[in-house]
Amino acid sequence: MNKNATFSMPIPVRRALRKLGRDIHDARMRRRIPAAVLAERASISRTTLVKVEKGEAGVSIGIYATVLFVLGLVDRLGELADVRNDPRGLELDEERLPQRIRRSSSTKRTPDK
C-alpha cells in the first residue's frame, strides 16, 4: 500500500492498527521471543515483522494472523466480527423482527367434530 492510501485511511483505523502493532510487540516481549526468532517462525522477514509491530496498513492480514498464531493469540482474531460481539448488528436485527406472527392457513386448527 502506498503512503497516499495510508493517509486516506480513517484515523480510528490507523490508531487501531498502531495499537495492534504495539500489542503484538508487547506480547513478543512478554514471551521473551527475539524478533529474529518470531520472524523465522512466522516465515517472514525481520523487516516485515518491524512493519507489523508498527501497525503498518500495507502488511497483509494473513501476515498479522500468522504472527498472532505464532504468539498463540490467533483464536481471538476469529472473534472480531462474531455476531455476539456486534451489539449494533443485534439491535438492527431486533428492529426487523415482526411485531406479531400469524399462523398460515395450512396450520390453523380446525374445530373438532
Buried (B, 14 or more C-beta within 10 A) or exposed (E): EEEEEBEEEEEEEBEEBBEBBEBBBEBBEEEEBEBEEBBBBBEBEEEBBBBBBBBBEEBEEEBBBBBBBBBEBBEEEEEEEEEEEEEEEEEEEEEEEEEEEEEEEEEEEEEEE
